[in-house]
Amino acid sequence: MQGRLFDNVDEEPGIREMPLAARMRPRSLDEFLGQEHVIGPGRVLRRSIEADRLGSIVFWGPPGSGKTTLALIIARMTRSHFSRVSAVAAGVADLRRVVDEARKRRKATGQRTILFIDEIHRFNKAQQDAILPFVENGTVILIGATTENPSFEVNAALLSRSRVFALRALSEEEIRQAVLRALQDPERGLGELRVELEQSALDSLAVLSDGDARVALNALELAVQSGPPGEDGVRHVTLSEVEDALQQRALLYDKAGDQHYDAISALHKSLRSSDPDAGLYWLGRMLEAGEDPLYIARRLVRFASEDVGLADPQALVVAMAAQQAVHFIGLPEGNLALAQVTVYLATAPKSNALYVAYGKVREDVQRTRNEPVPLHLRNVVTGLMKELGYGKGYKYAHDEADKYQVDQEHLPPSLRGRRYYEPTEDGYERVISERLEAWRKQRER
């Protein structure tokens, strides 16, 4: 079968050949670090595990937050058979095979089966539908693991039969605890090697692992193995050795997933709140992680109209210039053009008057009668059109004494007097507001 099946989750042959992170995987809830909001004393998941009354669940969290580890611990504590399937490799036939084995096992021994689906968000609808009946009738207890928002990636029917638990990235202190535990453990860790880790190296591991214990532990192991022990028999691990082991930091980012949408949302909201420093930070986070710079440019162009608008008419010009610069010179040179427009938009006066105005227009277009264009606003192209009254009564603004105050209606009759655009008092919109108000007063006179 594709994927992996474990008949006994406590059997781990060749443990010394496994990476440090795998060897140090917690074996019980007491060893598990972090996620107190999910498995702390008195929490519903912990009570369900301890009472052996577990239903199907989905763990949603970043890499290294403990999704697989928790599933293994649950299987041990509930004495369930653990069948692990990778959504990347397994198909419907593999799932059915697991279900058939689970049914036979339950009938023969009474043992339940936990079906652990890693990266469940990669299963398509047909694959998720295939396991739904067996989750529903209790043939298997599903534990799904995903780094993506299950609201978008897991079928509603399957999601409604599962409890979702959101896991968090480990804190820096929790990463430090994991590293120190590995250094002290002589059985599964590095205790027998007598390792002395510089405090600065420990701090670097805690910060640069981005809450992923696997990254920290595997980098630690590489740093320890990179050099022989000193004359005193102690392996001294320095900051430079840890940084060398970590190499270039792998930023947590998925251009098609939650990080993509969360980061662009953070950029947009930072600019809206006129915070250029936060705007630059989120811009950098996306660019350094490999985000498409033209996607960012498109969003900044949108921001220029949506959140700055006519408070600063140059905002759209600057945003379009940045888009052209990125398209013309590419990366990394184009990064500065995006940084320039980011700061410009953050420090520009803000107005959503255009955004609000168009929202009103869209609502009226959808909810009111689509009346014909008034005759006086129609172009007269043929004699027949003139006979039908096209253009009759139209006043040419440039022929009027005050070309800004033409006394004629331009909206359909049912919308006469409707106002969509209400300029603010910010930036250039103050000028527009004063101009429109003066025209209105003049019209009233």
C-alpha positions as CSV (number, residue, x, y, z in Angstrom):
1,M,0.0,0.0,0.0
2,Q,1.1,3.5,-0.7
3,G,1.7,5.6,2.5
4,R,2.7,4.0,5.8
5,L,0.9,1.6,8.1
6,F,2.2,1.0,11.7
7,D,1.0,-2.2,13.4
8,N,2.6,-1.1,16.7
9,V,3.3,2.6,17.1
10,D,5.8,1.9,19.9
11,E,8.1,-0.1,17.7
12,E,10.7,2.1,16.1
13,P,13.5,0.0,14.7
14,G,16.9,1.6,14.1
15,I,16.1,4.5,16.3
16,R,19.8,5.6,16.5
17,E,19.8,6.0,12.7
18,M,16.8,8.3,12.8
19,P,17.2,12.1,12.8
20,L,17.4,13.7,16.2
21,A,14.0,15.3,15.8
22,A,12.4,11.9,15.1
23,R,14.3,10.3,18.1
24,M,13.1,13.0,20.4
25,R,9.5,12.9,19.4
26,P,7.4,13.1,22.6
27,R,5.9,9.7,23.6
28,S,3.3,11.1,26.0
29,L,1.3,14.2,26.8
30,D,3.6,14.9,29.7
31,E,6.6,15.1,27.3
32,F,4.7,17.1,24.8
33,L,5.7,20.8,24.6
34,G,3.3,23.6,23.9
35,Q,-0.4,23.6,22.8
36,E,-1.7,24.0,26.3
37,H,-4.8,25.6,24.9
38,V,-5.6,22.2,23.3
39,I,-4.2,19.5,25.5
40,G,-3.7,21.3,28.8
41,P,-5.3,19.9,32.0
42,G,-9.1,20.0,31.8
43,R,-9.2,20.8,28.1
44,V,-11.8,18.9,26.0
45,L,-9.3,17.1,23.9
46,R,-7.3,15.8,26.8
47,R,-10.4,14.7,28.7
48,S,-11.6,12.9,25.5
49,I,-8.2,11.1,25.2
50,E,-8.0,10.2,28.9
51,A,-11.6,8.9,28.9
52,D,-11.0,7.0,25.6
53,R,-13.9,8.6,24.0
54,L,-12.3,10.3,21.0
55,G,-14.1,11.2,17.9
56,S,-12.7,12.3,14.5
57,I,-10.5,15.4,14.6
58,V,-8.5,17.6,12.4
59,F,-5.3,19.2,13.6
60,W,-4.6,22.5,11.8
61,G,-1.2,24.2,12.4
62,P,2.1,25.2,11.0
63,P,4.9,22.7,10.3
64,G,6.6,21.4,13.5
65,S,3.7,22.2,15.8
66,G,3.1,18.6,16.8
67,K,0.2,17.4,14.6
68,T,1.7,13.9,13.8
69,T,3.2,13.6,17.3
70,L,-0.2,14.2,18.9
71,A,-1.8,11.6,16.7
72,L,0.8,9.0,17.7
73,I,0.3,9.8,21.4
74,I,-3.5,9.5,21.0
75,A,-3.1,6.1,19.4
76,R,-0.8,4.9,22.2
77,M,-3.1,6.2,25.0
78,T,-6.2,4.7,23.5
79,R,-4.5,1.5,22.4
80,S,-5.8,2.0,18.9
81,H,-4.2,0.6,15.7
82,F,-2.5,3.5,13.9
83,S,-2.7,3.6,10.1
84,R,-0.8,6.5,8.6
85,V,-1.5,7.6,5.1
86,S,0.1,10.4,3.2
87,A,-2.3,12.4,1.1
88,V,0.5,13.1,-1.4
89,A,0.9,9.4,-2.3
90,A,-2.3,7.5,-1.4
91,G,-5.4,7.1,-3.5
92,V,-9.0,5.9,-3.0
93,A,-7.9,2.3,-3.3
94,D,-5.4,2.7,-0.5
95,L,-8.1,4.2,1.7
96,R,-10.5,1.4,1.0
97,R,-7.8,-1.1,1.9
98,V,-7.2,0.6,5.3
99,V,-11.0,0.6,5.9
100,D,-11.3,-3.1,5.1
101,E,-8.4,-3.9,7.4
102,A,-10.0,-1.8,10.1
103,R,-13.3,-3.6,9.8
104,K,-11.7,-7.0,10.0
105,R,-9.6,-5.9,13.0
106,R,-12.5,-4.6,14.9
107,K,-14.5,-7.8,14.3
108,A,-11.6,-10.1,15.2
109,T,-10.0,-8.3,18.2
110,G,-12.3,-5.4,19.0
111,Q,-9.4,-2.9,18.4
112,R,-10.2,0.4,16.9
113,T,-8.3,2.0,14.1
114,I,-7.1,5.5,13.9
115,L,-6.7,6.6,10.3
116,F,-4.1,9.4,10.3
117,I,-4.1,11.4,7.0
118,D,-1.1,13.7,6.7
119,E,-1.7,16.8,4.6
120,I,-5.4,16.0,4.3
121,H,-5.8,19.3,2.4
122,R,-4.2,17.6,-0.6
123,F,-7.0,15.0,-0.9
124,N,-9.5,15.9,-3.6
125,K,-13.3,15.8,-3.1
126,A,-13.6,12.2,-4.3
127,Q,-10.9,11.0,-1.9
128,Q,-12.5,12.8,1.0
129,D,-15.9,11.5,0.1
130,A,-14.6,8.0,0.0
131,I,-13.8,7.9,3.7
132,L,-16.9,9.9,4.8
133,P,-19.2,6.9,5.3
134,F,-16.6,5.0,7.4
135,V,-15.9,8.0,9.6
136,E,-19.6,8.5,10.1
137,N,-20.3,4.8,11.1
138,G,-17.2,4.6,13.3
139,T,-15.2,2.1,11.2
140,V,-12.2,4.4,11.6
141,I,-11.4,7.4,13.8
142,L,-10.1,10.0,11.5
143,I,-7.2,12.3,12.5
144,G,-6.4,14.7,9.8
145,A,-3.4,17.0,9.7
146,T,-3.2,20.1,7.6
147,T,-1.2,23.4,7.4
148,E,-4.1,24.9,5.4
149,N,-7.3,26.4,6.7
150,P,-9.7,23.3,6.8
151,S,-12.7,25.6,6.2
152,F,-11.4,25.9,2.6
153,E,-9.6,22.6,2.1
154,V,-11.8,20.0,3.8
155,N,-15.2,19.0,2.6
156,A,-18.0,20.5,4.6
157,A,-19.6,17.0,5.2
158,L,-16.3,15.6,6.5
159,L,-15.6,18.8,8.5
160,S,-19.0,18.7,10.2
161,R,-18.2,15.2,11.5
162,S,-14.8,16.2,12.9
163,R,-13.6,18.6,15.6
164,V,-11.0,21.1,14.4
165,F,-8.1,21.9,16.8
166,A,-5.8,24.8,15.8
167,L,-2.2,24.3,16.9
168,R,0.2,27.2,17.2
169,A,3.9,27.5,16.4
170,L,6.0,26.7,19.4
171,S,7.3,29.7,21.4
172,E,11.0,30.5,21.6
173,E,11.0,29.3,25.2
174,E,9.4,26.0,24.2
175,I,12.0,25.5,21.4
176,R,14.8,26.1,24.0
177,Q,13.2,23.5,26.2
178,A,13.2,21.0,23.3
179,V,16.9,21.7,22.5
180,L,18.0,21.4,26.2
181,R,16.0,18.2,26.6
182,A,17.8,16.7,23.5
183,L,21.2,17.8,24.9
184,Q,20.5,16.1,28.2
185,D,18.8,12.8,27.0
186,P,21.5,10.1,26.8
187,E,19.1,7.5,25.4
188,R,17.4,9.2,22.4
189,G,19.2,12.6,22.4
190,L,22.8,13.8,22.5
191,G,23.5,13.4,26.2
192,E,26.2,10.8,25.8
193,L,28.2,13.2,23.5
194,R,28.7,15.8,26.2
195,V,27.7,18.8,24.2
196,E,28.1,22.4,25.5
197,L,26.0,24.9,23.5
198,E,26.7,28.6,23.7
199,Q,23.8,30.7,25.0
200,S,23.9,32.8,21.8
201,A,23.7,29.6,19.7
202,L,20.7,28.4,21.8
203,D,19.0,31.7,21.3
204,S,19.6,31.6,17.6
205,L,18.1,28.2,17.3
206,A,15.0,29.4,19.2
207,V,14.5,32.4,17.0
208,L,15.5,31.1,13.5
209,S,13.5,27.8,13.7
210,D,10.3,29.9,13.5
211,G,8.5,27.7,16.1
212,D,9.4,24.4,14.3
213,A,11.0,22.0,16.7
214,R,12.2,19.8,13.9
215,V,14.2,22.6,12.3
216,A,15.9,23.4,15.6
217,L,16.7,19.8,16.6
218,N,18.0,18.8,13.2
219,A,20.1,21.9,12.9
220,L,21.5,21.2,16.4
221,E,22.4,17.6,15.4
222,L,24.2,18.8,12.3
223,A,26.1,21.4,14.3
224,V,27.2,18.9,16.9
225,Q,28.3,16.4,14.2
226,S,30.3,19.0,12.2
227,G,33.3,18.9,14.5
228,P,35.2,16.5,16.8
229,P,35.2,17.0,20.6
230,G,37.8,19.1,22.3
231,E,40.7,17.8,24.4
232,D,38.4,17.8,27.4
233,G,36.0,15.4,25.6
234,V,33.3,18.1,25.3
235,R,31.8,19.2,22.0
236,H,31.6,23.0,22.1
237,V,28.9,24.3,19.7
238,T,29.2,28.0,18.8
239,L,26.8,30.5,17.3
240,S,28.6,30.4,13.9
241,E,28.3,26.6,13.8
242,V,24.6,26.8,14.5
243,E,24.1,29.5,11.8
244,D,26.1,27.4,9.4
245,A,23.9,24.4,10.1
246,L,20.7,26.4,9.7
247,Q,22.1,28.0,6.4
248,Q,19.6,30.3,4.7
249,R,16.4,30.5,6.8
250,A,13.5,28.8,5.1
251,L,10.6,31.2,5.6
252,L,7.2,29.8,6.4
253,Y,5.2,30.8,3.4
254,D,2.9,29.2,0.9
255,K,2.1,31.3,-2.2
256,A,-1.2,29.5,-2.6
257,G,-2.2,29.1,1.0
258,D,-3.1,30.9,4.2
259,Q,0.3,32.6,4.6
260,H,-0.1,34.2,1.2
261,Y,-3.5,35.7,2.1
262,D,-2.6,36.5,5.7
263,A,0.6,38.4,4.7
264,I,-1.1,40.5,2.0
265,S,-3.9,41.3,4.4
266,A,-1.3,42.4,7.0
267,L,0.4,44.7,4.3
268,H,-3.0,46.2,3.3
269,K,-4.1,46.9,6.8
270,S,-0.7,48.3,7.8
271,L,-0.9,50.8,4.9
272,R,-4.5,51.7,5.7
273,S,-3.4,52.5,9.2
274,S,-0.5,54.7,7.8
275,D,2.2,52.6,9.3
276,P,5.2,52.6,6.8
277,D,7.4,50.4,9.0
278,A,4.9,47.6,9.3
279,G,4.1,48.0,5.6
280,L,7.8,47.6,4.7
281,Y,8.1,44.6,7.0
282,W,5.2,42.6,5.5
283,L,6.4,43.6,2.0
284,G,9.8,42.1,2.8
285,R,8.3,39.0,4.3
286,M,6.5,38.3,1.1
287,L,9.3,39.2,-1.3
288,E,12.0,37.3,0.6
289,A,9.8,34.2,0.7
290,G,9.4,34.3,-3.1
291,E,6.0,35.9,-3.6
292,D,5.2,37.1,-7.1
293,P,6.2,40.8,-7.1
294,L,3.6,41.6,-9.7
295,Y,0.9,40.2,-7.5
296,I,2.0,42.6,-4.7
297,A,2.2,45.4,-7.3
298,R,-1.4,44.7,-8.4
299,R,-2.6,44.8,-4.8
300,L,-0.8,48.1,-4.2
301,V,-2.5,49.6,-7.3
302,R,-5.8,48.5,-5.9
303,F,-4.9,50.1,-2.6
304,A,-4.1,53.4,-4.3
305,S,-7.7,53.7,-5.5
306,E,-9.5,51.9,-2.7
307,D,-7.9,53.5,0.4
308,V,-6.2,56.7,-0.9
309,G,-8.4,57.6,-3.8
310,L,-8.6,61.2,-4.6
311,A,-7.2,62.3,-1.3
312,D,-3.9,62.0,-3.3
313,P,-4.5,61.5,-7.0
314,Q,-0.8,60.9,-7.5
315,A,-1.0,57.6,-5.5
316,L,-2.4,55.7,-8.4
317,V,0.3,57.2,-10.7
318,V,3.1,56.2,-8.3
319,A,1.6,52.7,-7.8
320,M,1.4,52.2,-11.6
321,A,5.0,53.4,-12.0
322,A,6.1,50.9,-9.4
323,Q,4.3,48.1,-11.3
324,Q,6.0,49.1,-14.5
325,A,9.4,49.3,-12.8
326,V,9.0,45.8,-11.4
327,H,7.9,44.5,-14.8
328,F,10.7,46.3,-16.6
329,I,13.7,45.5,-14.3
330,G,12.5,42.4,-12.3
331,L,14.0,41.3,-9.0
332,P,15.9,42.1,-6.9
333,E,16.2,45.6,-8.3
334,G,12.4,46.0,-8.4
335,N,12.1,45.5,-4.7
336,L,13.0,49.1,-4.1
337,A,10.3,50.3,-6.4
338,L,7.7,48.3,-4.3
339,A,9.3,49.6,-1.1
340,Q,9.0,53.2,-2.5
341,V,5.3,52.9,-3.3
342,T,4.6,51.1,0.0
343,V,6.0,54.0,2.0
344,Y,4.2,56.5,-0.3
345,L,0.8,54.9,0.2
346,A,1.3,54.5,3.9
347,T,2.1,58.2,4.4
348,A,-0.5,59.5,1.9
349,P,-3.8,61.0,3.1
350,K,-6.5,58.3,3.1
351,S,-10.0,58.3,1.7
352,N,-12.3,55.4,0.8
353,A,-14.9,57.8,-0.6
354,L,-14.4,56.3,-4.1
355,Y,-14.8,52.7,-2.8
356,V,-18.0,53.6,-0.9
357,A,-19.3,55.5,-3.9
358,Y,-18.8,52.6,-6.3
359,G,-20.4,50.3,-3.8
360,K,-23.6,52.4,-3.8
361,V,-23.5,52.5,-7.6
362,R,-23.2,48.7,-7.8
363,E,-26.1,48.3,-5.4
364,D,-28.4,50.7,-7.4
365,V,-27.5,49.0,-10.6
366,Q,-28.4,45.6,-9.2
367,R,-31.5,46.6,-7.2
368,T,-33.2,49.3,-9.3
369,R,-34.8,49.3,-12.6
370,N,-32.4,49.5,-15.5
371,E,-34.0,52.6,-17.0
372,P,-33.1,53.8,-20.5
373,V,-30.6,56.6,-20.9
374,P,-32.5,59.9,-20.9
375,L,-33.1,61.1,-24.5
376,H,-31.2,64.4,-24.0
377,L,-28.0,62.5,-23.1
378,R,-28.2,60.2,-26.2
379,N,-26.0,60.9,-29.3
380,V,-27.9,61.9,-32.4
381,V,-26.4,59.8,-35.2
382,T,-29.2,59.6,-37.7
383,G,-32.2,61.7,-38.8
384,L,-34.6,59.1,-37.3
385,M,-32.9,59.5,-34.0
386,K,-33.4,63.2,-34.1
387,E,-37.1,62.8,-35.0
388,L,-37.4,60.5,-31.9
389,G,-36.0,63.2,-29.7
390,Y,-32.5,61.9,-29.2
391,G,-30.4,64.8,-27.9
392,K,-33.4,67.1,-27.5
393,G,-32.8,69.7,-24.7
394,Y,-29.2,68.8,-24.2
395,K,-27.1,71.7,-22.9
396,Y,-23.5,71.8,-24.1
397,A,-21.5,72.8,-21.0
398,H,-18.9,74.9,-22.9
399,D,-21.7,77.1,-24.3
400,E,-23.2,77.9,-20.9
401,A,-22.3,81.0,-19.0
402,D,-21.0,78.9,-16.1
403,K,-19.9,75.7,-17.8
404,Y,-19.6,74.0,-14.3
405,Q,-23.2,74.5,-13.4
406,V,-25.3,73.2,-16.3
407,D,-28.9,73.1,-15.3
408,Q,-29.8,69.6,-16.5
409,E,-30.2,66.1,-14.9
410,H,-27.8,63.3,-15.9
411,L,-29.2,60.4,-13.9
412,P,-32.3,58.4,-14.8
413,P,-35.5,59.9,-13.4
414,S,-35.9,57.4,-10.5
415,L,-32.4,58.3,-9.2
416,R,-32.7,62.0,-9.6
417,G,-30.6,63.8,-6.9
418,R,-28.8,60.6,-5.8
419,R,-25.4,61.2,-4.4
420,Y,-22.7,58.5,-4.6
421,Y,-19.4,60.3,-4.1
422,E,-19.0,62.1,-0.8
423,P,-15.4,63.4,-0.6
424,T,-13.7,63.6,2.7
425,E,-11.8,66.5,4.2
426,D,-8.4,64.7,3.7
427,G,-5.7,65.7,1.3
428,Y,-6.8,66.8,-2.2
429,E,-10.4,65.7,-1.5
430,R,-10.8,68.8,0.6
431,V,-10.4,70.8,-2.6
432,I,-12.9,68.6,-4.4
433,S,-15.3,68.9,-1.5
434,E,-15.1,72.7,-1.4
435,R,-15.6,72.8,-5.2
436,L,-18.6,70.6,-5.2
437,E,-20.2,72.4,-2.3
438,A,-19.7,75.8,-4.1
439,W,-21.3,74.4,-7.2
440,R,-24.3,73.0,-5.3
441,K,-24.9,76.3,-3.5
442,Q,-24.7,78.2,-6.8
443,R,-27.1,75.8,-8.4
444,E,-29.6,76.3,-5.5
445,R,-29.4,80.1,-6.0
